[in-house]
Amino acid sequence: MTIATTDPQWLVFGALALFWIGLLGLVLRRSLVGMLVGLGLAWASVSALAIAFGLLSGEAGQAVKAGGLALCVAVVGCLQIVVGLALVFARVARKGSIDAEEARLLEG
């Protein structure tokens, strides 16, 4: 059984672009919230890639498995962002700033 879809290759390229935008947000390190947004975009791109590769296989079973994988990735990404936001709130309550250069939260 095959899935009747339009060409899902645009989803692969869109997810790769989203990943690089998220990675750029992580690398620039302007603020902790900006880094969390970049991390969220990277996780969203992984979910989109899982769905795209499931659709590219052309089988309904593979697409369902890819959707389940995308859901798991989205849940893990949301949990990671919640923990990151808790760290940001703790940082603001303690120091009053979310500047990533002065926070030094990510260094060992």
HELIX and SHEET records of a PDB file:
HELIX    1   1 GLN A    9  LEU A   28  1                                  20    
HELIX    2   2 LEU A   32  SER A   57  1                                  26    
HELIX    3   3 ALA A   60  LYS A   95  1                                  36    
HELIX    4   4 ALA A  100  ALA A  103  1                                   4    
END                                                                             
